[in-house]
């Protein structure tokens, strides 16, 4: 990628820059805070990198304070890419290898990735395919079962770890199936050639046969029939015994009721006699109430005395006052008579009903005695239950014998099948373990990763040699080292060098031929000279078309090789000696 011009206006701390890059290497220099980093970020933003702010609505924060609009235009490869802020409107020209631009414009970005992202980047960069189909072919080439590879293949889309975990799960399930079948704990040596051990019968005991099984089952069936018959007869005995008890209870109840006939009749007679005594009184007092209740007296024809006729009786009329008193007495006596008659009539009805009940009991008793049920005894029931238990014992023994014979026959018949099934489960274990190990980091992933690491480590080795620096390398575990020391243990200057070399290696493999670094002042002059010398060598060899090196210096470099150009930034203005274009 060849950057030909840089135009920036009102972006962060950089108020203006209008640069034409006529040399492969450009040094952007200035004091601290002059706007060098703003220039670097402006280039990245125009070429498609994310902005320093997270939300597009915050783009206004990127515009130089006091200004309303910022514009960035980067001329490259005969075209241009631009962005206007705060609208965020961008026009970009596609760049071959643009997916890797973030690691070339910000070389420290690679070290910030997690291990998984680093691997993915290297696989893509070196075109080392980890696609499921490629991995599946490698598994089959290693002797993996093709059907099992197809079963695990979809999980490869989620990465080697997911597929490896599933293979491990399948292996565990196959071990479990082997254990369930054999009843033994799985072991790879034990499972190899495992056979069913059929225990020998005691000395003198003949081997069981199908005839032995049929005989035991026949005995079991015969005993079951006898048990059913016994239970039926036992039910009949218990039914008879219960019927006799019910018959006796009914007979006793009827006898008690039948004995009450004479008593109930006598009571009925007594009630009727009492009723006969009260009925005349009822008429007598009724006549009295009628006579005393306002009827006029009559006169005796002979003596002319006033008389009162009371029913069949006649008495002297003594005046209305006397009649009123007698009327009250008669009404009381009449009510007593009415109550007595009513009570006796109700009693007579109940007495007649009890007489009928007693007579019915006499008839029912005669009929009940005429029909006597068959009888049984507790002793008969006990004997029947004992006989049933004998048959149950016979059935239990026959059932146990039949089960033992069947198990023995099954063991003899299925020994070979069981051994074959166990061998199948063992083969599944071995097949899944093979896949599991092949998918482990030191298996196929390591093989693919080695292919991805070889070109970038070769490039890093060459670049380290050109710079005269300790060799930078990326290990299979994605650890970055310099001279064998881990990246996290390096000084700031050493990390900067590792990042710069990795950025150059990525740029080369991606075909970008571009590198941009900031804070070059972290290097001592001698080390910085080594870096610039390496860039000069790469530029002369045509391996770098554009290199932009930003760093704080006290003054603009005066003497530089023809491949170098220096841009001095001061007060937010880059290349102050060049007329500035106005942003449209």
Secondary structure, DSSP 8 states (H G I E B T S, - for coil): --EEEEEEEEETTEEEEEEE--SSEEEEEESTTSSHHHHHHHHHHHTT---SSSSGGGGGGGB-TT-S-EEEEEEETTEEEEEEETTTEEE----TTGGGHHHHHSTTHHHHS-HHHHHHHHHHHTT----HHHHHHHHHHTT--HHHHHHHHGGGGG-HHHHHHHHHHHHHHHHHHHHHHHSS---HHHHTT---------TT-----HHHHHHHHHHHHHHHHHHHHHHHHHHHHHHHHHHHHHHHHHHHHHHHHHTTHHHHHHHHHHHHHHHHHHHHHHHHHHHHHHHHTT---EE-TTT--EEEEETTEEEE---HHHHHHHHHHHHHHHHHHHHHHHHHHHHHHHHHHHHHHHHHHHHHHHHHHHS------HHHHHHHHHHHHHHHHHHHHHHHHHHHHHHHHHHHHHHHHHHHHHHHHHHHHHHHHHHHHHTSTTTHHHHHHHHHHHHHHHHHHHHHHHHT---EEE-TT--EEETTEEGGGS-HHHHHHHHHHHHHHHHHHHT--EEEE--GGGS-HHHHHHHHHHHHHHHHTTS-SEEEEEEE-SS------TTEEEEEEETTEESTTS------
